[in-house]
Amino acid sequence: MASTGVNILRWSALGAGVLYGVYHQAKLSSAAKVAAIDREYEHKQKLIQQAKAEYAKSKLPASAKAADGGIISDPMDSRFDLEAYLNVVSAENK
């Protein structure tokens, strides 16, 4: 039979192991919660940026929506630049 000192040492080691396990599990759980919160925050930021981009795109004036790099191709527009338009057309034909 084991002596009293050995039994105290065994039970102390068991108690220390259990306390370490509880501490380590709490540390892992809190790290997982923080990571989940960070992922959720990043996802929300991404959605906000997409929404801002879509809103800005929908609120652009009609002349800025031109597909020719901002060149106004409507000759009835007061800001129509014939020289710039012809340069774009000649660059496309090359």
N, C-alpha and C positions, 0 to 999 in steps of 0.2 A: 504494500500500500504506500502511496505517495505521502510525503510529509506535508505539513501545513504550509510551509514556505513555497513549495512547488505548486500546490493548489492555488495559493494566492497569486503567484506569478501567471499561471494558466488563465485564471479568471480575469486578471488585469489585462493580459494580452487580448483575450476575447473581447473585453469591454472596449479597449482601445481600438481594435479592428472594427467593431460595430460603429463606434463614434466616427472613425475615419471614413467608413463607408457612407454614413449619413451626410457627413460634410462634403465628400466628393460628389455624391449624387445631387446634393443641393447646388453645388458649383456647376455641374454639367447641365442641370435643369435651367438654372438662371441664364447660362450662356446660350442655350437653345432658345429660350424666350426672347433674349435680346436679339439674336439672329433673325428670328421670325418677325420681330417688330421692325428691324432694319429692312428686311425684304419687303414687308408691307409698305413701309415709308417710301422706298425706292420705286415700288410699283405705282403708288399714288403720284409721286413726282413725275414719273413717265407719262401717266395719264393726263396730268395737268399740262405738261409740255405739249402733248399731242393736241389737247383741247385749245391751248393758246395758238398753236400753229394753224389749226383749222379755222379758228375765229379770225385770225389775222388774214388768212387766205380768203375767207368769205367777205371780209370788209375791205379788200383792195379795190381801188377804183378800176373801172373797166379798161382804162388805158394801160394800167400796170399789169393786167392779166394777159397782155399780148404774149404770144408764144415766141416771138422773134427777139427775145432778149430785151424787151422793153421798147422796141421800135413800134411806133404807131403806124399801122398800115391802112387806116381809114382816111382817105383823102378829104373827107368832109370835116374831120376833126380840126380844130383851130391850132392844135399843136403838131400837126402833121409836118414831118421834115422829109422832103422829097429826096434830098441828097443821101440822108442816112438810110432811107428805104431802098434806094437804088444800090447802095453799097451792100446791103444785106442780100438783096436779090442777086447781085453779081457774085457774091461770095458763095451763095447756094448753087449757082450754075457752074462753078469751077470744078 
